[in-house]
Amino acid sequence: MGSIAGNLRAFVAPRMLLGVWLPIAVIGVLHYSTHSEQAWVHNVLRRLYYLPIVAAAFQLGLRGGLAAAIAVSVSYLPHAFLHLGHLAHTDPADAVDKALEMTLYNLVGALAGALADALRRRQRALETALDEQRRLQKTLVRAGRLGALGEVVAGIAHELRNPLHSLKGTAEVIDPLIPADAEERRMWELHVSELDRLARVADRFLSFSNPRDPELVAIDLRDVARRVEELAGADARKRGIELQAVLGSKPVPTRGDRDQLAQVALNIVLNAMRAIGDSGGRIRLTTETREGSARMTIENDGPRIPEAELEHLFDPFHTGHADGTGLGLSISERIMEQHGGHLEVANAGLGVAFTLRLPG
């Protein structure tokens, strides 16, 4: 019913009324009212019908061209072959010529409509290719920046890890010397925890600068979603957040590294939980195979991301959390690129939606 209503609206749109149906009506009135002795006028009017037919074809494609051609044929038929007496004049042309003209109306409508549809398909394909080219261009520019940045980050991380190892070794020696009930114990535990945090930051820097190659095997993307639900479920329940994996009955096959893809999805889920906070909310994971690709979509009903930030969300060190490094989404994007896929984000779905798209 929806498609029928849509077609009807297209046929009665203002541009169709003014550019197709009104000209057909005007030409028909002139045709019927022109005296039969004025053969040259009938010849001109008979050929003017092609203009609204072609206009309809370019506006609505094959359906428009055929609809206009049929409308012209039906309106012209009585004038061509029936003697209407004093009500109207008859086209004085030869019957064979008039029959051929009506046949041409329909052939021109069909051909022009088919060409218009082919042109639209070509235009859509070009627009899709242009969008893909722009995406690849951005990816290449970002990859170049990330490569240069990765070398710097790797050097910094290595420089950090060497003294950290020495400090951790010293801390292990000193730790038993400080009594558990000593006033200095709390300060000492804070010192050790900060050393651990620095070590984790250094590890993240290294994983960003030199991520390991994925082990690509045949997997079902639904298994990755279930794994993420298991890992984050307890934390979500504690925060009052409903974490739900909506998985269909059909497998979503792809080739990938199950652990790395779970790391990407888990990072997005944890970011979503931080964005939602402790006031409760919803996170939904869905998987599907669409347009030749395997997809996992992670939606949350937390605050929408400002449009100005969407473009820079995957940039290194771009973070909305005071205690974050801004590397989580950058690493996630690099993992997806290593899988031959990509990571998308949009203000959609429940509020914000991340989509992992992989070759199907």
C-alpha positions in Angstrom: 0.0 0.0 0.0 2.8 2.4 0.8 4.5 1.9 -2.6 1.1 2.5 -4.4 0.5 5.7 -2.4 4.0 6.8 -3.2 3.5 6.2 -6.9 0.2 8.1 -6.9 1.9 11.1 -5.1 4.7 11.1 -7.7 2.2 11.1 -10.6 0.2 14.1 -9.1 3.3 16.0 -8.0 3.3 19.7 -9.1 6.0 19.2 -11.7 4.0 16.3 -13.3 0.8 18.3 -13.3 2.4 21.3 -14.9 5.0 19.6 -17.1 3.0 16.5 -18.3 -0.7 16.3 -17.6 -1.6 20.0 -18.3 0.3 20.0 -21.7 -1.4 16.8 -22.7 -4.8 18.3 -21.8 -4.1 21.5 -23.6 -2.8 19.8 -26.8 -5.8 17.5 -26.7 -8.3 20.4 -26.5 -6.5 22.2 -29.4 -6.4 19.0 -31.4 -10.1 18.3 -30.9 -11.1 21.9 -31.6 -9.0 22.4 -34.8 -11.0 22.0 -38.0 -10.2 18.9 -40.1 -9.3 21.0 -43.1 -6.3 22.4 -41.3 -4.1 19.3 -41.7 -0.8 21.0 -41.0 -2.1 22.2 -37.6 -3.1 18.6 -36.8 0.3 17.4 -37.8 2.0 19.8 -35.5 -0.3 19.1 -32.6 0.1 15.3 -33.1 3.9 15.7 -32.7 3.7 18.0 -29.8 2.5 15.0 -27.7 6.1 13.8 -27.7 7.2 16.6 -25.4 5.1 15.7 -22.3 5.9 12.0 -22.9 9.6 12.7 -22.8 9.2 15.1 -19.9 7.4 12.3 -17.9 10.1 9.8 -18.8 12.9 12.1 -17.5 10.9 12.8 -14.3 9.7 9.3 -13.4 11.6 7.0 -15.7 10.0 4.0 -17.4 6.7 4.2 -15.4 6.4 7.9 -16.2 7.1 7.6 -19.9 4.7 4.7 -20.3 2.0 6.4 -18.2 2.2 9.6 -20.3 2.3 7.6 -23.6 -0.8 5.6 -22.6 -2.6 8.8 -21.5 -1.8 10.4 -24.9 -2.9 7.3 -26.8 -6.2 7.1 -24.9 -7.0 10.8 -25.3 -6.0 10.7 -29.0 -7.8 7.5 -30.0 -11.3 9.0 -30.3 -9.9 12.0 -32.2 -8.0 9.7 -34.6 -10.5 7.0 -35.5 -14.0 8.1 -34.3 -16.3 10.6 -36.1 -17.6 12.8 -33.2 -19.7 15.0 -35.4 -20.4 18.5 -34.2 -18.8 17.7 -30.8 -15.2 17.7 -32.2 -13.2 17.4 -35.4 -11.4 14.3 -36.6 -7.7 14.2 -37.4 -7.6 14.2 -41.2 -4.3 12.1 -41.4 -4.2 8.7 -42.9 -5.4 5.9 -40.6 -2.1 4.0 -40.9 -0.1 7.1 -40.1 -2.2 7.7 -37.0 -1.8 4.1 -35.9 2.0 4.3 -36.4 2.0 7.6 -34.4 0.3 6.0 -31.5 2.7 3.1 -31.6 5.6 5.6 -31.6 4.1 7.4 -28.6 4.5 4.2 -26.5 7.9 3.2 -28.0 9.3 6.7 -27.3 7.8 6.7 -23.8 9.3 3.3 -23.0 12.7 4.0 -24.5 13.1 7.5 -22.9 12.0 6.1 -19.6 14.4 3.2 -19.8 17.2 5.6 -20.6 16.3 7.9 -17.8 16.2 5.0 -15.3 19.7 3.8 -16.6 21.0 7.3 -16.2 19.7 7.5 -12.6 21.3 4.1 -11.8 24.5 5.3 -13.3 24.3 8.5 -11.3 23.7 6.6 -8.0 26.6 4.3 -8.8 28.9 7.4 -9.4 27.7 9.0 -6.2 28.4 5.8 -4.3 31.9 5.5 -5.9 32.6 9.2 -5.1 31.6 8.7 -1.5 33.8 5.6 -1.2 36.7 7.6 -2.8 36.3 10.4 -0.3 36.2 7.8 2.5 39.3 6.1 1.2 41.0 9.5 0.8 40.3 10.4 4.4 41.5 6.9 5.5 44.8 7.3 3.6 45.4 10.8 5.0 44.6 9.5 8.5 46.8 6.4 7.9 49.7 8.6 6.9 49.3 10.8 10.0 48.9 7.7 12.2 52.0 6.1 10.8 54.2 9.2 11.5 52.5 9.6 14.9 53.0 5.9 15.7 56.7 6.1 15.3 56.9 9.0 17.8 54.5 7.3 20.2 56.5 4.0 20.0 59.7 5.9 21.0 58.0 7.6 23.9 56.5 4.4 25.1 59.8 2.5 25.1 61.4 5.4 26.9 58.6 5.2 29.5 58.7 1.5 30.0 62.5 1.3 30.8 62.3 3.4 34.0 58.9 2.0 34.8 60.4 -1.5 35.0 63.1 -0.2 37.3 60.5 1.6 39.5 58.3 -1.5 39.6 61.3 -3.7 40.7 62.2 -1.2 43.4 58.5 -1.1 44.6 58.5 -4.9 44.9 61.5 -4.8 47.1 60.2 -1.9 49.3 56.6 -3.1 49.6 57.2 -5.7 52.4 59.1 -3.1 54.4 56.1 -0.8 54.9 53.7 -2.2 57.6 50.1 -2.5 56.7 49.0 -0.2 59.5 51.7 2.4 58.9 50.5 6.0 58.0 52.7 5.8 54.9 50.9 2.7 53.6 48.1 4.6 51.9 50.5 6.9 50.1 52.6 3.9 49.1 49.6 2.0 47.6 48.7 5.2 45.7 52.3 5.3 44.4 52.2 1.6 43.2 48.7 2.1 41.6 50.0 5.1 39.7 53.0 3.0 38.5 50.5 0.4 37.3 48.5 3.0 35.5 51.5 4.4 33.7 52.5 0.9 32.6 49.0 0.4 31.2 49.2 3.7 29.3 52.6 2.7 27.9 51.2 -0.6 26.7 48.3 1.2 25.0 50.7 3.5 23.3 52.7 0.5 22.0 49.5 -1.3 20.8 48.6 1.9 19.0 52.0 2.3 17.3 52.5 -1.4 16.5 49.2 -3.4 16.6 49.7 -7.1 16.1 48.4 -8.6 12.9 45.0 -10.3 13.2 44.6 -14.0 12.9 41.9 -14.2 10.3 39.7 -17.3 10.6 36.0 -18.0 9.7 33.8 -16.8 12.5 30.2 -16.0 13.2 29.9 -12.3 14.2 27.1 -13.3 16.6 29.7 -15.1 18.7 31.6 -11.9 19.1 28.5 -10.1 20.2 27.7 -12.8 22.8 31.3 -12.6 24.1 31.0 -8.8 24.6 27.6 -9.3 26.4 29.3 -11.7 28.8 32.3 -9.5 29.5 30.3 -6.3 30.0 27.1 -7.7 31.4 28.0 -7.6 35.1 29.3 -4.0 34.9 26.2 -2.9 33.0 23.9 -4.4 35.6 25.8 -2.7 38.4 25.2 0.6 36.6 21.6 0.0 36.0 22.1 -0.2 32.2 20.2 -2.7 30.1 22.8 -4.5 27.8 21.0 -6.5 25.2 22.3 -8.6 22.2 19.6 -8.9 19.6 20.9 -11.7 17.4 18.9 -13.4 14.6 18.7 -17.1 13.9 20.9 -17.0 10.9 24.7 -16.9 11.1 26.6 -13.7 10.2 29.7 -15.2 8.6 33.0 -13.3 8.1 36.7 -13.7 8.5 38.3 -12.1 11.5 40.2 -12.3 14.7 37.6 -13.0 17.4 39.6 -11.5 20.2 40.5 -8.3 18.4 36.9 -7.8 17.2 35.7 -8.4 20.7 38.2 -5.8 21.9 36.8 -3.2 19.4 33.2 -3.9 20.4 33.9 -4.0 24.1 35.8 -0.7 23.9 32.7 0.9 22.3 30.4 -0.6 24.9 32.5 0.6 27.8 32.6 4.1 26.2 28.8 4.0 25.9 28.5 3.0 29.6 30.7 5.9 30.6 28.6 8.3 28.5 25.3 7.0 29.9 26.6 7.2 33.5 24.9 5.6 36.5 21.4 6.9 35.8 20.5 3.9 33.7 20.0 3.4 30.0 20.1 1.0 27.2 22.8 -0.5 25.0 21.8 -2.8 22.2 24.0 -5.0 20.0 22.6 -6.3 16.7 24.3 -8.3 13.9 23.2 -8.8 10.3 24.5 -9.6 6.8 23.5 -6.8 4.5 24.8 -5.6 1.1 27.5 -8.2 1.0 29.0 -7.2 4.4 28.8 -8.6 7.9 27.8 -5.9 10.4 27.6 -5.4 14.1 25.8 -2.3 15.3 26.2 -1.0 18.9 23.5 1.5 19.8 23.1 3.4 23.1 20.6 6.0 24.4 23.2 8.2 26.0 23.9 11.8 24.9 24.3 12.4 21.2 27.7 13.3 19.9 28.0 16.9 18.6 28.3 16.9 14.9 31.6 18.9 15.1 33.1 16.0 17.1 32.0 13.1 14.8 34.6 13.9 12.2 37.4 13.8 14.8 36.1 10.9 17.0 38.8 8.5 15.7 41.7 10.9 15.9 44.4 9.9 18.3 44.3 11.5 21.8 40.8 12.9 21.1 38.9 12.0 24.3 35.8 13.1 26.1 37.0 11.6 29.5 39.5 13.3 31.8 41.2 10.0 32.6 41.2 8.7 29.0 44.2 8.5 26.6 42.1 9.1 23.5 43.6 6.0 21.8 40.7 3.5 22.3 38.8 4.4 19.2 41.9 5.0 17.1 43.2 1.6 17.9 39.7 0.1 17.2 39.6 1.8 13.8 43.1 0.4 12.9 42.0 -3.1 13.9 39.0 -2.8 11.6 41.2 -1.6 8.7 43.5 -4.6 9.3 40.4 -6.7 8.9 39.5 -5.1 5.6 36.5 -3.4 7.1 35.8 0.0 8.7 34.2 1.5 11.8 31.3 4.0 11.4 29.5 6.2 13.9 26.3 8.3 13.6 23.7 9.9 15.8 21.1 7.2 15.0 19.2 4.3 16.4 18.7 4.6 20.2 20.8 7.8 20.2 24.4 7.0 19.1 25.2 4.0 16.8 28.6 2.5 16.0 28.7 0.0 13.2 31.5 -2.5 12.6 31.4 -3.4 8.9 33.4 -6.4 7.7 33.6 -8.3 4.4 30.8 -10.9 4.3 
